């Protein structure tokens, strides 16, 4: 079954495809079907933002749509950057810029506990909306480690994997990742529903 992914983020597309392809779901990037919708994420929660993106692409698609919103929530920053994770260091900022800003704001704070959170939103061809959540806990390192992944992966130390996400293979990260858990939760919900 083809599902349009409402994202241009290559890292997210790769994760969605790796997790859902064994389940018979073919992830098709929105650009591959000529959709160039770029929506402003005005929601106050990850779920609101995921639905905003999914609904925008659904309006111009003949296929089911999958969107997600995810971010890093750091305890000592009151849950920031949260839903602003992608824009944390300003529009057009690189992953390095975001990481540098994050480490600067945390400073020497001893409470470096953090969690990655994802909400995925699926809209079926008949307009049914299903959302699912996932999260993974860890802490923020004092400096980046590893070469894999994207975003904040080099500074997010997974409590389960005992290293940063950027030090893990894709399969290792997907086994515990917030997006992986949200997608697996979505699949469980879809399994009892006519797709």
C-alpha positions in Angstrom: 0.0 0.0 0.0 1.3 3.4 -0.9 1.3 6.1 1.7 2.4 9.7 1.0 4.9 11.0 3.6 4.2 14.7 4.4 7.8 15.6 4.9 10.9 16.7 3.0 13.3 15.6 5.8 15.4 12.8 4.3 16.3 11.4 7.7 12.6 11.0 8.7 11.8 9.5 5.3 14.5 6.9 5.7 13.3 6.0 9.2 9.6 5.7 8.1 10.6 3.5 5.2 12.9 1.3 7.2 10.2 0.7 9.9 7.1 0.4 7.7 8.4 -1.4 4.6 8.4 -4.8 6.3 4.7 -4.2 7.0 3.8 -3.8 3.3 3.6 0.0 3.4 5.5 1.8 0.7 6.5 5.3 1.8 6.4 7.8 -1.1 7.9 11.2 -0.4 5.4 14.0 -1.2 7.8 15.5 -3.8 7.8 12.2 -5.7 4.1 12.7 -6.5 4.4 16.4 -7.3 3.3 17.8 -3.9 5.2 20.7 -2.6 3.1 21.7 0.3 5.0 23.5 3.0 2.9 24.3 6.0 3.5 26.5 9.0 3.6 24.5 12.2 1.4 26.6 14.5 0.3 23.9 16.9 1.1 23.9 20.6 1.6 20.2 20.7 3.3 17.5 18.6 -0.1 16.0 17.8 -1.5 19.3 16.5 1.5 19.9 14.3 1.4 16.4 12.9 -2.2 16.8 12.0 -1.7 20.2 10.4 0.9 18.7 8.1 -1.1 15.6 7.3 -4.3 17.5 6.6 -2.5 19.9 4.2 -1.0 17.1 2.1 -4.3 15.1 2.3 -6.1 18.0 0.6 -4.0 17.5 -2.6 -3.4 13.7 -2.5 -5.3 10.6 -3.6 -3.5 8.4 -1.2 -3.3 7.9 2.5 -1.0 10.4 4.2 1.5 10.1 7.0 3.0 13.0 8.8 4.9 13.4 12.0 6.1 16.0 14.4 8.9 15.3 16.8 11.3 17.1 19.0 13.6 17.1 21.9 12.3 18.0 25.4 15.0 18.9 27.9 14.0 19.0 31.6 16.2 21.8 32.7 14.9 24.0 29.8 11.3 23.5 30.9 10.7 21.1 28.0 12.3 23.2 25.3 13.1 23.1 22.5 10.0 20.9 22.2 7.7 21.7 19.3 10.2 24.4 18.2 13.1 21.8 17.9 13.6 22.3 14.1 13.5 26.1 14.4 15.3 26.3 17.7 18.3 28.2 16.4 16.3 30.1 13.8 15.2 29.4 10.2 17.8 27.8 8.1 20.0 26.8 11.0 22.2 23.7 10.6 22.1 20.8 12.9 25.4 22.0 14.3 23.8 25.4 15.0 20.9 23.8 16.9 23.3 21.6 18.9 25.5 24.5 19.8 22.6 26.6 21.0 21.2 23.7 23.0 24.6 23.0 24.8 25.0 26.7 25.4 21.6 27.0 27.1 22.1 23.9 29.2 25.5 25.1 30.2 26.8 23.3 33.3 23.4 22.3 34.5 23.6 18.9 36.2 20.0 17.9 35.3 20.5 16.9 31.6 17.6 14.6 31.4 15.8 14.7 28.1 13.4 12.8 25.9 12.7 12.6 22.2 8.9 12.7 21.5 7.1 11.9 18.2 3.5 12.0 17.3 2.5 10.5 13.9 -0.7 11.3 12.2 -2.2 9.1 9.5 -5.2 10.1 7.3 -6.8 7.3 5.3 -8.2 7.8 1.8 -11.7 8.2 3.4 -10.5 10.9 5.8 -10.2 9.0 9.0 -7.5 10.4 11.3 -5.4 8.2 13.5 -2.6 9.5 15.7 0.0 7.6 17.8 2.8 8.7 20.1 6.3 7.4 21.0 9.1 8.6 23.2 12.6 7.6 24.3 14.4 8.8 27.4 18.0 9.7 27.9 20.2 12.7 28.6 22.1 15.4 26.8 25.9 14.9 26.6 28.4 17.7 27.1 29.7 17.4 23.5 28.6 15.7 20.3 29.6 12.0 19.7 29.1 9.9 16.6 28.6 10.4 12.9 25.3 8.8 12.2 21.7 10.1 12.4 20.6 13.7 12.1 19.3 16.6 14.2 20.2 16.3 17.9 21.3 12.7 17.6 25.0 13.4 18.4 24.1 14.8 21.8 21.2 12.6 22.8 22.5 9.7 25.0 20.0 6.8 24.9 19.5 5.2 28.4 18.6 2.0 26.6 21.4 1.8 24.1 24.1 3.3 26.4 25.4 5.6 23.7 24.3 8.6 21.6 21.9 8.0 18.7 24.7 9.2 16.4 26.9 6.4 17.6 24.2 3.8 16.7 23.4 2.0 13.5 20.0 2.8 11.9 18.7 -0.6 13.0 19.8 0.0 16.6 18.3 3.5 16.7 15.1 2.4 15.1 14.7 -0.4 17.7 14.2 2.2 20.5 13.6 5.5 18.7 10.6 7.7 19.4 9.6 7.7 15.8 10.0 4.0 15.6 7.8 3.5 18.7 5.2 6.0 17.3 5.1 4.2 14.0 4.8 0.8 15.6 2.0 2.1 17.8 0.3 3.4 14.6 0.7 0.1 12.9 -1.0 -1.6 15.9 -3.9 0.8 15.6 -4.2 0.3 11.8 -4.0 -3.5 12.2 -7.5 -3.5 13.6 -8.8 -1.0 11.1 -9.5 -1.4 7.4 -6.7 0.4 5.7 
